[in-house]
Amino acid sequence: MSSESSRAPSAPTMRAIQFSDYGAPGDVLHETQIPVPEPRPDDILVEVKAASINPYDWHFYRGDPYMIRATSGIRRLRHPRIAGADFAGVVATVGTNVTTFSIGDRVFGERGEGGALAEFVAVPADNAATMPRTASFEEAAAVPMVALTASSALRDVGKLAPGQSVLVNGASGGVGVFAVQLAKAWGASRVVGVCSGRNKELVLSLGADAVVDYTSENYWEGEEKFDLMVDIQNSQPLRRSLTAVKEDGTYVIVGGGGGKLMGPGGPVMRAMAQGLFKRQRVAAVFAQSRGEDLARVASLIDDGKVTVPIEKVYDWAEATAAMERLESNRVSGKLVIRI
Ligand SMILES: NC(=O)c1ccc[n+]([C@@H]2O[C@H](COP(=O)([O-])OP(=O)(O)OC[C@H]3O[C@@H](n4cnc5c(N)ncnc54)[C@H](OP(=O)(O)O)[C@@H]3O)[C@@H](O)[C@H]2O)c1
């Protein structure tokens, strides 16, 4: 990561990790000094203590899939973007319309436009929630995007009802570790996680009733049929995955796979189109950043029903290494960067 300075003469400034070009993290991410964002009337300004990273982040700094570039810039970004979406920290300022938070509150949330890998981030107050009392900043930062995605896949889209069975493909990744735990917390009678053998103990420790080791077994060839399949890795064609779903069940695609043009959007659209001709309900998740959903997850964390598995906490100077690890698609749980 290179270092550069563009200090405004009078405005307070902060350190941030930005990119203006598309490419490998070591080539494009750089530390810079920029003005602290001004919160709008509905925003809070948060002093960030920790941020976590998601595949979402590398899609943006790599400009991959190309579809992303249609809005951010074809050859290079039209405007520099601060990396990171998930944050946890302390409220430094509240916008004039904000009544839900006060200066000094410990909050966590997601800023979809990026901005978490910085000393301060301004976000709409509605996108943040009070941190779980029992969580550290590092743990809280690891939660937002993946927990909101898992929550949406199970509840909003999957319509999970107590007593139903759930198959989670990609159970050891960021979204998966929350999907397994939230499914159990919301009353699933049986949760089976698809993961590799090295992550078996992790997924069982989160409450899964069983695991399918994808390196030696095929989940689509088992006898068991599920009410709901949450497909996070999308590692198999839809027709195979649907053999694991009951005829009146639901298949929810979250991400994974896809080519350079459309990325995960391609398989999602294909699954939706093919789903029109299937018995099972086929649906996709486009997770929204909602503070009220985060607050629900925070209560489950405080009640001890959901834990936050973190593979590693990196220091600020190691952000590039953290991104390189993220891109391996081998992370167990989450990667966090201390700000
Ligand atoms: N739709 C939305 O709104 C939304 C929101 C968030 C994320 N997503 C997408 O969801 C996907 C997953 O995100 P994530 O944060 O969970 O990623 P992640 O944490 O980087 O996923 C890595 C995990 O996936 C496991 N894995 C890799 N290949 C697998 C396979 N063939 N079968 C089962 N598990 C496998 C790895 O375990 P092993 O090393 O043991 O294989 C690792 O634990 C990404 O494509 C992301 O873009 C979509």
The ligand as an SDF file (V2000), in Angstrom:
LIG
                    3D

 48 52  0  0  0  0  0  0  0  0999 V2000
  -26.9780  -11.3500   -2.4610 N   0  0  0  0  0  0  0  0  0  0  0  0
  -26.4240  -10.5680   -1.5670 C   0  0  0  0  0  0  0  0  0  0  0  0
  -27.0050   -9.5510   -1.1480 O   0  0  0  0  0  0  0  0  0  0  0  0
  -25.0650  -10.9420   -1.0280 C   0  0  0  0  0  0  0  0  0  0  0  0
  -24.6090  -10.3550    0.1580 C   0  0  0  0  0  0  0  0  0  0  0  0
  -23.3720  -10.7570    0.6820 C   0  0  0  0  0  0  0  0  0  0  0  0
  -22.5940  -11.7010   -0.0080 C   0  0  0  0  0  0  0  0  0  0  0  0
  -23.0480  -12.1980   -1.1890 N   0  0  0  0  0  0  0  0  0  0  0  0
  -22.2370  -13.1810   -1.9380 C   0  0  0  0  0  0  0  0  0  0  0  0
  -22.2380  -14.4030   -1.2160 O   0  0  0  0  0  0  0  0  0  0  0  0
  -21.0320  -15.1130   -1.4980 C   0  0  0  0  0  0  0  0  0  0  0  0
  -20.4000  -15.6050   -0.2110 C   0  0  0  0  0  0  0  0  0  0  0  0
  -20.0630  -14.5200    0.6300 O   0  0  0  0  0  0  0  0  0  0  0  0
  -19.2720  -14.8300    1.9850 P   0  0  0  0  0  0  0  0  0  0  0  0
  -19.0600  -13.5420    2.6750 O   0  0  0  0  0  0  0  0  0  0  0  0
  -19.9120  -15.9330    2.7290 O   0  0  0  0  0  0  0  0  0  0  0  0
  -17.8940  -15.3460    1.3620 O   0  0  0  0  0  0  0  0  0  0  0  0
  -16.6190  -15.9500    2.0820 P   0  0  0  0  0  0  0  0  0  0  0  0
  -16.7170  -15.7980    3.5480 O   0  0  0  0  0  0  0  0  0  0  0  0
  -15.4190  -15.3850    1.4110 O   0  0  0  0  0  0  0  0  0  0  0  0
  -16.7290  -17.5180    1.7010 O   0  0  0  0  0  0  0  0  0  0  0  0
  -15.6130  -18.3220    1.9130 C   0  0  0  0  0  0  0  0  0  0  0  0
  -16.0650  -19.6840    2.4360 C   0  0  0  0  0  0  0  0  0  0  0  0
  -16.6950  -20.4200    1.3890 O   0  0  0  0  0  0  0  0  0  0  0  0
  -16.3370  -21.7920    1.5190 C   0  0  0  0  0  0  0  0  0  0  0  0
  -16.4060  -22.4510    0.2270 N   0  0  0  0  0  0  0  0  0  0  0  0
  -15.6240  -22.2150   -0.8590 C   0  0  0  0  0  0  0  0  0  0  0  0
  -15.9950  -23.0220   -1.8800 N   0  0  0  0  0  0  0  0  0  0  0  0
  -17.0390  -23.7750   -1.4200 C   0  0  0  0  0  0  0  0  0  0  0  0
  -17.8400  -24.7870   -2.0090 C   0  0  0  0  0  0  0  0  0  0  0  0
  -17.6440  -25.2060   -3.2630 N   0  0  0  0  0  0  0  0  0  0  0  0
  -18.8260  -25.3310   -1.2680 N   0  0  0  0  0  0  0  0  0  0  0  0
  -19.0540  -24.9380    0.0040 C   0  0  0  0  0  0  0  0  0  0  0  0
  -18.2820  -23.9920    0.6260 N   0  0  0  0  0  0  0  0  0  0  0  0
  -17.2980  -23.4160   -0.0880 C   0  0  0  0  0  0  0  0  0  0  0  0
  -14.9130  -21.7310    2.0600 C   0  0  0  0  0  0  0  0  0  0  0  0
  -14.6470  -22.9000    2.8140 O   0  0  0  0  0  0  0  0  0  0  0  0
  -13.5370  -23.9780    2.3220 P   0  0  0  0  0  0  0  0  0  0  0  0
  -12.2550  -23.2200    2.2050 O   0  0  0  0  0  0  0  0  0  0  0  0
  -13.5320  -24.9910    3.3950 O   0  0  0  0  0  0  0  0  0  0  0  0
  -14.0240  -24.4640    1.0200 O   0  0  0  0  0  0  0  0  0  0  0  0
  -14.9240  -20.5050    2.9630 C   0  0  0  0  0  0  0  0  0  0  0  0
  -15.1710  -20.8400    4.3050 O   0  0  0  0  0  0  0  0  0  0  0  0
  -20.1580  -14.1710   -2.3190 C   0  0  0  0  0  0  0  0  0  0  0  0
  -20.3030  -14.5040   -3.6810 O   0  0  0  0  0  0  0  0  0  0  0  0
  -20.7800  -12.8200   -2.0530 C   0  0  0  0  0  0  0  0  0  0  0  0
  -20.5310  -11.9090   -3.1130 O   0  0  0  0  0  0  0  0  0  0  0  0
  -24.2620  -11.8440   -1.7100 C   0  0  0  0  0  0  0  0  0  0  0  0
  1  2  1  0
  2  3  2  0
  2  4  1  0
  4  5  1  0
  4 48  2  0
  5  6  2  0
  6  7  1  0
  7  8  2  0
  8  9  1  0
  8 48  1  0
  9 10  1  0
  9 46  1  0
 10 11  1  0
 11 12  1  0
 11 44  1  0
 12 13  1  0
 13 14  1  0
 14 15  2  0
 14 16  1  0
 14 17  1  0
 17 18  1  0
 18 19  2  0
 18 20  1  0
 18 21  1  0
 21 22  1  0
 22 23  1  0
 23 24  1  0
 23 42  1  0
 24 25  1  0
 25 26  1  0
 25 36  1  0
 26 27  1  0
 26 35  1  0
 27 28  2  0
 28 29  1  0
 29 30  1  0
 29 35  2  0
 30 31  1  0
 30 32  2  0
 32 33  1  0
 33 34  2  0
 34 35  1  0
 36 37  1  0
 36 42  1  0
 37 38  1  0
 38 39  2  0
 38 40  1  0
 38 41  1  0
 42 43  1  0
 44 45  1  0
 44 46  1  0
 46 47  1  0
M  CHG  2   8   1  16  -1
M  END
$$$$
